[in-house]
Amino acid sequence: MGTKTISLADDAYERLRAEKRENESFSDVVRRLTEGTSLEKYHGALSEEVADELEDAITQRREERTNQHRKRVEEIADAFE
């Protein structure tokens, strides 16, 4: 296995070093911290039906929050009139 030399800003190095555990190399830290960051492994985890239901629920909740926000803004505006 080869090695690569990379440059890190001091603050980035300190963050990486803070994550380093005893007897762990920096390569091990990078592998551990970046493991599972890809969402590709979750592609297809939900059935299309469940995904559609979830999307509908999210859309409905967003609409409710928007309506609640609009109502609060109107109440505040009315209070200043």
Backbone as JSON, one array per atom type, in Angstrom:
{
  "sequence": "MGTKTISLADDAYERLRAEKRENESFSDVVRRLTEGTSLEKYHGALSEEVADELEDAITQRREERTNQHRKRVEEIADAFE",
  "N": [[0.85, -1.17, 0.0], [0.56, 2.18, -0.88], [1.61, 5.53, 0.08], [0.47, 8.88, 0.69], [1.28, 12.3, 0.77], [-0.25, 14.96, 2.37], [-1.45, 18.33, 2.7], [-2.58, 20.14, 5.46], [-4.56, 22.65, 6.96], [-3.68, 24.33, 10.0], [-5.8, 24.35, 11.9], [-7.46, 22.33, 10.89], [-5.8, 20.13, 11.12], [-5.59, 20.01, 13.92], [-8.22, 19.39, 14.59], [-8.45, 16.86, 13.44], [-6.47, 15.51, 14.87], [-7.6, 15.65, 17.42], [-9.63, 13.83, 17.18], [-8.32, 11.47, 17.08], [-7.68, 8.3, 18.39], [-6.19, 6.36, 21.06], [-3.43, 4.43, 20.02], [-4.15, 4.59, 17.35], [-3.71, 5.25, 13.97], [-3.31, 8.17, 11.84], [-4.35, 7.58, 9.35], [-6.12, 5.55, 10.06], [-7.93, 7.08, 11.55], [-9.02, 8.8, 9.6], [-10.23, 6.89, 7.94], [-12.12, 5.82, 9.74], [-13.7, 8.08, 10.35], [-14.77, 8.73, 7.89], [-16.16, 6.58, 7.09], [-19.09, 5.16, 5.91], [-20.23, 7.53, 4.98], [-21.33, 7.79, 2.53], [-24.36, 8.0, 0.86], [-25.2, 6.27, -0.97], [-25.31, 3.58, -0.26], [-27.74, 3.31, 0.9], [-29.57, 3.54, -1.06], [-32.53, 2.49, -2.47], [-33.4, 1.25, -0.18], [-35.88, 1.71, 0.92], [-39.19, 0.77, 0.08], [-40.91, 1.71, -2.94], [-43.48, 2.55, -2.4], [-43.43, 3.14, 0.39], [-41.51, 5.14, 0.35], [-42.86, 7.09, -1.14], [-45.0, 7.64, 0.62], [-43.58, 8.7, 2.77], [-42.44, 10.96, 1.57], [-44.79, 12.38, 1.01], [-45.7, 12.88, 3.63], [-43.66, 14.51, 4.56], [-43.91, 16.7, 2.84], [-46.49, 17.56, 3.55], [-46.07, 18.31, 6.25], [-44.24, 20.39, 5.9], [-45.86, 22.24, 4.57], [-47.73, 22.74, 6.59], [-46.07, 23.96, 8.51], [-45.29, 26.23, 7.07], [-47.75, 27.52, 6.79], [-48.33, 27.99, 9.51], [-46.24, 29.73, 10.12], [-46.79, 31.86, 8.38], [-49.22, 32.7, 9.49], [-48.35, 33.58, 12.05], [-46.72, 35.72, 11.29], [-48.62, 37.41, 10.14], [-50.18, 37.95, 12.43], [-48.33, 39.35, 13.99], [-47.87, 41.54, 12.31], [-50.43, 42.65, 12.32], [-50.55, 43.46, 14.96], [-48.9, 45.64, 14.96], [-50.27, 47.51, 13.6]],
  "CA": [[0.0, 0.0, 0.0], [1.33, 3.41, -0.97], [1.26, 6.63, 0.98], [0.36, 10.2, 0.09], [1.5, 13.42, 1.68], [-1.26, 16.0, 2.17], [-1.3, 19.52, 3.54], [-3.77, 20.51, 6.22], [-4.46, 23.88, 7.75], [-3.44, 24.0, 11.41], [-7.04, 24.03, 12.6], [-7.93, 21.03, 10.41], [-4.93, 19.13, 11.74], [-5.96, 19.9, 15.33], [-9.5, 18.66, 14.66], [-8.15, 15.46, 13.16], [-5.72, 14.98, 16.01], [-8.54, 15.52, 18.54], [-10.43, 12.62, 16.93], [-7.42, 10.32, 17.11], [-7.72, 7.48, 19.59], [-4.93, 5.71, 21.42], [-2.98, 3.36, 19.11], [-4.81, 4.74, 16.06], [-2.95, 6.09, 13.04], [-4.14, 9.18, 11.19], [-5.09, 6.88, 8.3], [-7.25, 4.89, 10.72], [-8.9, 8.12, 11.92], [-9.71, 9.22, 8.37], [-11.12, 5.78, 7.53], [-13.24, 5.72, 10.69], [-14.58, 9.24, 10.25], [-15.4, 8.81, 6.57], [-16.9, 5.35, 6.86], [-20.54, 5.29, 5.91], [-20.71, 8.85, 4.62], [-22.0, 7.73, 1.25], [-25.76, 7.64, 0.95], [-25.48, 5.27, -2.0], [-25.61, 2.27, 0.3], [-29.13, 3.31, 1.33], [-30.42, 3.62, -2.24], [-33.41, 1.34, -2.61], [-33.7, 0.64, 1.12], [-37.32, 1.83, 1.14], [-40.01, 0.45, -1.09], [-41.4, 2.93, -3.58], [-44.69, 2.94, -1.69], [-43.03, 3.77, 1.65], [-40.82, 6.39, 0.0], [-43.9, 8.05, -1.52], [-45.7, 8.03, 1.84], [-42.67, 9.56, 3.52], [-42.36, 12.24, 0.87], [-46.07, 13.07, 1.23], [-45.73, 13.34, 5.01], [-42.72, 15.64, 4.66], [-44.54, 17.82, 2.13], [-47.61, 18.03, 4.38], [-45.52, 18.99, 7.42], [-43.67, 21.67, 5.45], [-46.99, 23.14, 4.3], [-48.27, 23.15, 7.89], [-45.13, 24.93, 9.11], [-45.38, 27.47, 6.3], [-49.01, 28.16, 7.17], [-48.17, 28.49, 10.88], [-45.34, 30.87, 10.05], [-47.53, 32.94, 7.75], [-50.2, 33.18, 10.47], [-47.63, 34.35, 13.07], [-46.29, 36.98, 10.68], [-49.82, 38.25, 10.03], [-50.54, 38.39, 13.78], [-47.37, 40.38, 14.39], [-48.14, 42.72, 11.48], [-51.67, 43.25, 12.82], [-50.26, 44.08, 16.25], [-48.21, 46.91, 14.73], [-51.17, 48.45, 12.89]],
  "C": [[0.9, 1.23, 0.0], [0.89, 4.43, 0.06], [1.21, 7.91, 0.18], [0.63, 11.23, 1.16], [0.47, 14.48, 1.35], [-0.96, 17.17, 3.09], [-2.63, 19.8, 4.19], [-3.52, 21.85, 6.89], [-4.3, 23.47, 9.2], [-4.71, 23.61, 12.14], [-7.61, 22.68, 12.17], [-7.1, 19.9, 11.02], [-5.32, 18.92, 13.21], [-7.28, 19.15, 15.5], [-9.27, 17.17, 14.43], [-7.43, 14.8, 14.33], [-6.63, 14.76, 17.23], [-9.4, 14.27, 18.4], [-9.62, 11.34, 17.07], [-7.49, 9.61, 18.46], [-6.35, 6.86, 19.85], [-4.66, 4.54, 20.46], [-3.67, 3.42, 17.74], [-3.95, 5.66, 15.19], [-3.88, 7.16, 12.46], [-4.94, 8.56, 10.05], [-6.31, 6.18, 8.89], [-8.34, 5.9, 11.08], [-9.71, 8.54, 10.7], [-10.67, 8.13, 7.92], [-12.35, 5.71, 8.43], [-14.23, 6.86, 10.5], [-15.31, 9.34, 8.91], [-16.19, 7.56, 6.23], [-18.4, 5.64, 6.89], [-21.06, 6.67, 5.55], [-21.45, 8.86, 3.29], [-23.44, 7.27, 1.44], [-26.13, 6.56, -0.07], [-25.86, 3.92, -1.41], [-27.05, 2.17, 0.78], [-30.1, 3.37, 0.15], [-31.23, 2.33, -2.37], [-33.79, 0.67, -1.31], [-35.2, 0.68, 1.42], [-38.05, 1.38, -0.13], [-40.51, 1.76, -1.69], [-42.64, 3.46, -2.87], [-44.35, 3.68, -0.39], [-42.34, 5.11, 1.37], [-41.83, 7.47, -0.38], [-44.67, 8.55, -0.31], [-44.86, 8.99, 2.67], [-42.56, 10.93, 2.88], [-43.64, 13.05, 1.06], [-46.14, 13.65, 2.64], [-44.81, 14.55, 5.2], [-43.33, 16.88, 4.01], [-45.66, 18.43, 2.97], [-47.09, 18.82, 5.58], [-44.91, 20.34, 7.04], [-44.77, 22.69, 5.19], [-47.59, 23.64, 5.61], [-47.38, 24.19, 8.55], [-45.19, 26.27, 8.39], [-46.64, 28.23, 6.68], [-48.94, 28.74, 8.58], [-47.3, 29.74, 10.89], [-46.07, 32.08, 9.46], [-48.53, 33.55, 8.74], [-49.53, 34.03, 11.55], [-47.2, 35.7, 12.53], [-47.47, 37.94, 10.57], [-50.25, 38.79, 11.39], [-49.61, 39.5, 14.27], [-47.62, 41.68, 13.61], [-49.4, 43.43, 11.97], [-51.43, 43.98, 14.14], [-49.6, 45.45, 16.08], [-49.11, 47.93, 14.02], [-51.94, 49.31, 13.85]]
}
